Amino acid sequence: MNELRLYWVVGELSGEKHAADVIRALYQRCPSLRSRGMGGDEMAQLGMELLAHWQNYAVVGFIEVLRNLPRFLRLYRRLKKDISAYKPHRLILVDYPGLNLRLLRWALRQGIPVTYFIPPQLWAWNPGRVRHLRHPLVQVLCILPFEPEFYARYGITATYVGHPLVERLKNVAPFSWERPYIALLPGSRVHEVKNMLPVMAQLKDYFPDMDFLVSRVTHIPATIYERFAPGIPLIEGQTHSLLKGAVAAVVTSGTATLEAALLGTPSVIVYKGNPISYYIAKRLVRVSFIGLPNLILGEPVFPELIQGQYTPPRVAAALREVMERASEIQLKLKQLYQAFGEYAAAERVAELLLSSTTQKE
C-alpha cells in the first residue's frame, strides 16, 4: 500500500486514547501511514506530527468557549491552512463538536473525505445539526449502540463499531491499598479539578473509617490537586485500577462515569460549572440524565448531583446510598456489556477507514 496521509483533530484526553488505539491498529495494516493534526502526547509517541496539542484548548461550557473565542478562531484558521498544505487522503474528526463540526463543513467544501469517529451527541442537544453529516464524503462511526438508529431517521448511514472501553477494561487489576477507599475523580481539565475537588475533599469528614484517593491525570500539575485537597493521596495515571479496587467513587460527569460503570464500581455522578453555561445547556439538552450509564440503561443507576445539588452533605448521602445498594447496582451494570456487545472497536475502525479511503497518487 502506498503512503497513506491522515489528518486527525482530537480535543480531549479520552478522544486521544481512542484515536491512539486506532492508529496502532492502522500501523499493523499500513506501515506507511502518516498522521498529522491536533492531538496529544500518546499520539505523538506513535509518530503523529502535532500542529497543536489538545491540552491548550481543553475547555467546556458556552461561557468558557466565549472567553477563549479568539484563540479558537486562530486555531481554526491554522488547521484549515495546515490541512490544505498537507493534502490528506482523509480528515478524521474525533468528538469535540464545537470545532469539528465547523471543520467538517469547510472540509466538505474542499472535497476532502471526512470520517467522524465518535460523532457529537446531537441526539441530546441539537438534532437539527445532524444535516451536516448527511454527505457522500462523510463516514460516521459510532461508539454508542443506539446512535445508528438515530442517524437513520435523518437519512444517514452510521456504523456502530463498539465502545473502545469495553475491550480496554476487560482485565483491569484492582488497585492495592491497605484500607477500603473511595475513589475521587475530579475531571481531566484544570478548571474541572478546581471546581470539583474542594467538595470532594470534604467528604473524608463524613467517612472516618474510609480512605479517599484522588485520581490525578498526568497533564495537570500535582500542586493544583494539593491546593484543593491537601493531605489526600494522589494516584497518578491509574484511573482504571483505582476505580476497580474502590468501594465506591465520586466521578465528574464525562467518560469516567462509563469507565466506573463498566468496572462495576458504585458511583455518584457530579458536576458543577459556570452558572450561565449550565443555564444555556439546560435549555438545549433534551435528555433526562447527564451520565452515559444512566442514559444507556434508561434509569438513574448512579445518582446525579449537579450545580447547586453538589454539596458535601448531599454527596455523602448519595455515597452511602450506592454503597448500601452495591449488589443491586452491580447487577444492573452488567446489562451495559449486553448493550455494547463484543467488538474490537479500534480494529473495526481501522478496517473501515482503510476500506473507505481512496488514496491520491
C-alpha positions in Angstrom: 0.0 0.0 0.0 1.3 3.5 -0.9 1.8 6.2 1.7 -1.5 7.0 3.5 -1.9 10.5 4.9 -4.5 11.0 7.6 -5.2 14.3 9.4 -6.7 14.0 13.0 -8.4 16.5 15.1 -8.8 15.5 18.8 -9.8 17.8 21.6 -9.6 15.9 24.9 -8.0 13.0 26.7 -10.5 10.2 26.2 -10.7 11.0 22.5 -6.9 10.9 22.2 -6.8 7.4 23.8 -9.4 6.1 21.4 -7.6 7.7 18.4 -4.3 6.3 19.5 -5.7 2.8 19.6 -6.9 3.2 16.1 -3.5 4.5 14.9 -1.9 1.4 16.4 -4.4 -0.8 14.5 -3.7 1.1 11.3 0.0 0.7 11.5 -0.4 -3.1 11.6 -2.3 -2.9 8.3 -0.5 0.1 6.7 3.1 0.6 7.9 3.5 3.6 5.6 0.8 5.5 7.5 1.5 9.2 8.1 -0.5 11.1 10.7 -0.7 14.8 11.4 -3.0 17.2 13.2 -4.2 18.2 16.6 -3.7 15.5 19.3 -1.7 14.7 22.4 1.4 13.1 23.8 0.3 9.5 23.2 -0.5 10.2 19.5 2.9 12.0 19.1 4.7 8.9 20.6 3.1 6.9 17.8 4.7 9.2 15.2 1.9 11.7 14.6 3.1 15.2 13.7 1.4 17.6 16.1 0.3 21.0 14.8 -1.4 21.7 18.1 -1.9 20.0 21.5 -5.4 19.5 22.7 -4.4 20.4 26.3 -4.2 24.1 25.2 -7.8 24.0 24.1 -9.5 21.7 26.7 -12.4 23.9 27.8 -16.1 23.0 28.0 -19.1 25.3 28.5 -20.6 28.1 26.5 -19.1 31.0 28.6 -15.7 29.2 28.8 -15.6 28.9 25.0 -16.6 32.5 24.5 -13.8 33.7 26.8 -11.4 31.8 24.6 -13.0 32.5 21.3 -10.1 34.5 19.7 -7.8 31.5 20.5 -10.2 29.0 18.9 -10.6 31.2 15.8 -6.9 31.3 15.4 -6.7 27.6 15.8 -9.4 27.0 13.2 -7.6 29.2 10.7 -4.3 27.3 11.5 -5.9 24.0 11.0 -7.5 24.9 7.7 -4.2 26.2 6.4 -2.3 23.1 7.6 -4.9 20.7 6.2 -4.8 22.4 2.8 -1.0 22.2 2.7 -0.9 18.6 4.0 -3.4 17.3 1.4 -4.6 14.3 3.5 -6.4 11.4 2.0 -8.9 11.7 4.8 -9.7 14.0 7.7 -10.6 12.2 10.9 -12.6 14.1 13.5 -12.9 12.7 17.0 -15.8 14.1 19.1 -15.1 17.8 20.0 -18.1 19.2 18.2 -17.6 22.9 18.7 -14.6 23.0 16.4 -15.0 19.7 14.5 -18.5 20.4 13.1 -17.1 23.7 11.7 -14.1 21.9 10.2 -16.4 19.3 8.7 -18.4 21.8 6.7 -15.2 23.5 5.5 -13.5 20.2 4.5 -16.6 19.1 2.5 -16.5 22.3 0.6 -12.9 21.5 -0.3 -13.8 18.0 -1.4 -11.9 16.3 1.4 -13.3 12.9 2.6 -14.2 13.0 6.4 -14.6 10.3 9.0 -16.4 11.4 12.1 -15.3 8.9 14.7 -17.3 9.4 17.9 -19.8 11.9 16.4 -21.2 14.6 18.6 -24.2 13.7 20.8 -26.6 15.6 18.6 -29.4 13.4 19.8 -29.0 15.1 23.2 -28.8 18.7 22.4 -29.3 19.7 18.7 -30.7 17.1 16.3 -31.0 19.8 13.6 -27.3 19.9 13.1 -27.3 16.3 12.0 -27.8 17.5 8.5 -24.1 18.4 8.3 -23.2 14.7 8.4 -25.5 13.8 5.5 -23.0 13.9 2.7 -21.5 11.2 0.4 -18.0 12.2 1.6 -18.8 11.7 5.3 -18.3 8.4 7.1 -19.9 8.2 10.6 -18.5 5.7 13.1 -20.4 5.5 16.4 -19.4 4.0 19.8 -22.9 4.1 21.4 -25.2 1.3 20.3 -28.4 3.4 19.8 -26.8 6.0 17.6 -27.1 4.4 14.2 -30.9 4.2 14.6 -30.9 7.9 15.5 -28.9 8.9 12.4 -31.0 6.6 10.2 -34.0 8.8 10.9 -32.2 11.6 9.2 -31.1 9.5 6.2 -27.6 9.0 7.4 -25.8 5.6 7.4 -23.8 5.4 10.6 -21.9 2.3 11.7 -21.7 1.1 15.3 -18.1 -0.1 15.9 -18.4 -1.0 19.6 -17.2 1.1 22.5 -13.3 1.1 22.9 -13.7 1.0 26.7 -15.4 -2.4 26.7 -12.3 -4.2 25.4 -9.8 -1.9 27.3 -11.4 -2.6 30.7 -11.8 -6.4 30.5 -8.8 -7.4 32.6 -8.1 -4.5 34.9 -6.5 -5.4 38.2 -7.8 -3.6 41.3 -5.5 -1.0 42.9 -3.9 -2.3 46.1 -4.5 -0.2 49.2 -4.3 -1.1 52.9 -7.8 0.1 53.8 -11.1 0.3 52.0 -11.2 3.5 50.0 -13.5 5.8 47.9 -12.1 7.0 44.6 -12.4 10.7 43.7 -12.3 11.6 40.0 -12.4 15.4 39.7 -12.1 15.5 35.9 -9.4 15.8 33.2 -9.4 19.5 32.7 -7.8 22.1 35.0 -11.0 24.1 35.5 -12.9 20.9 36.4 -10.4 20.0 39.1 -10.6 23.4 40.6 -14.4 23.3 40.6 -15.0 19.8 41.7 -12.2 18.8 44.1 -12.9 21.2 47.0 -16.3 19.5 47.7 -14.8 16.0 47.1 -12.0 16.8 49.7 -14.6 17.5 52.4 -16.2 14.0 52.1 -13.5 12.5 54.3 -15.1 14.1 57.3 -18.3 12.1 56.7 -16.5 8.7 56.4 -13.8 8.4 59.1 -13.5 4.6 58.5 -12.7 5.0 54.8 -9.7 6.4 52.9 -10.1 8.7 50.0 -7.8 8.6 47.0 -7.7 11.2 44.2 -7.2 10.1 40.6 -4.6 12.5 39.1 -4.3 12.9 35.3 -0.7 13.3 34.3 -1.1 16.6 32.4 -2.4 18.5 35.4 0.3 19.6 37.9 0.1 17.9 41.3 0.2 21.3 43.0 -3.3 22.0 41.8 -4.6 18.9 43.4 -2.7 19.5 46.6 -4.1 23.1 46.8 -7.7 21.9 46.8 -7.4 18.5 48.5 -4.4 18.8 51.0 -3.4 15.6 52.6 -5.4 13.3 50.3 -3.2 10.8 48.4 -2.8 11.4 44.7 -2.8 8.3 42.4 -1.3 9.2 39.1 -2.2 7.5 35.8 -4.0 4.5 37.3 -7.7 5.6 37.0 -9.0 2.2 35.9 -7.2 0.3 38.5 -8.2 2.8 41.1 -11.9 2.5 40.2 -11.7 -1.3 40.1 -10.5 -1.5 43.7 -12.7 1.2 45.1 -15.7 0.5 47.4 -17.4 3.5 45.6 -16.5 6.5 43.6 -17.4 10.2 43.1 -17.0 10.9 39.4 -17.2 14.1 37.5 -19.5 13.8 34.5 -17.8 12.6 31.4 -16.2 9.4 30.0 -15.1 8.4 33.5 -18.7 7.7 34.5 -18.8 5.0 31.9 -15.4 3.7 33.0 -16.8 3.3 36.5 -19.9 1.6 35.3 -18.0 -0.9 33.1 -15.7 -1.7 36.1 -18.7 -2.3 38.3 -17.9 0.5 40.8 -21.0 2.0 42.5 -20.6 5.7 41.9 -22.1 9.2 42.3 -22.0 11.4 39.2 -21.4 15.1 39.9 -20.8 18.3 38.0 -20.6 22.0 38.7 -19.7 24.6 36.1 -20.3 28.2 35.2 -23.9 29.0 36.1 -24.6 30.8 32.8 -23.2 27.9 30.8 -25.3 25.5 32.8 -28.5 27.6 32.3 -27.9 27.6 28.5 -27.1 23.8 28.4 -30.2 23.0 30.4 -32.3 24.9 27.9 -30.8 23.0 25.0 -30.3 19.4 26.3 -33.1 17.0 25.5 -32.2 14.0 27.7 -33.1 13.1 31.3 -29.6 12.2 32.5 -26.1 13.6 32.1 -24.3 10.3 32.9 -23.8 7.8 30.0 -24.5 4.8 32.2 -27.9 6.2 33.2 -28.7 7.3 29.6 -27.9 3.9 28.2 -29.8 1.9 30.9 -32.7 4.4 30.9 -32.7 4.9 34.7 -30.6 6.7 37.4 -28.4 3.7 38.4 -25.9 6.3 39.5 -27.2 9.3 41.5 -26.6 12.6 39.7 -25.8 15.8 41.7 -25.5 18.9 39.5 -24.7 22.5 40.2 -26.4 23.6 43.5 -27.0 20.0 44.5 -23.3 19.4 44.5 -22.6 19.9 48.3 -20.7 17.7 50.7 -23.8 16.6 52.7 -25.7 15.5 49.5 -22.7 13.7 48.0 -22.1 11.9 51.3 -25.8 10.8 51.5 -25.6 9.6 47.8 -22.4 7.7 48.6 -24.0 5.9 51.5 -26.9 5.0 49.2 -24.8 3.5 46.5 -22.7 1.6 49.0 -25.8 0.1 50.6 -27.2 -0.8 47.2 -23.9 -2.0 45.7 -25.0 -5.6 44.8 -28.2 -4.3 43.1 -26.3 -1.6 41.2 -23.6 -4.0 40.0 -26.3 -6.4 38.7 -27.7 -3.5 36.6 -24.3 -2.5 35.4 -23.8 -6.0 33.8 -26.5 -5.0 31.4 -24.1 -2.4 29.9 -22.0 -5.2 28.4 -25.0 -6.7 26.8 -25.9 -3.3 25.3 -22.4 -2.7 23.9 -21.7 -6.2 22.7 -18.3 -7.7 21.9 -16.4 -5.6 19.4 -12.7 -4.9 18.9 -13.5 -1.2 18.3 -10.1 0.0 17.2 -9.6 -2.9 14.8 -13.1 -2.3 13.3 -12.4 1.5 12.9 -9.1 0.8 11.2 -10.7 -1.6 8.7 -13.5 0.8 7.9 -11.1 3.7 7.4 -8.9 1.8 5.0 -11.7 0.3 3.1 -13.3 3.7 2.5 -10.2 5.7 1.8 -9.2 6.3 -1.8 -5.5 7.2 -1.9 -4.4 10.0 -4.2 -1.3 9.4 -6.2 
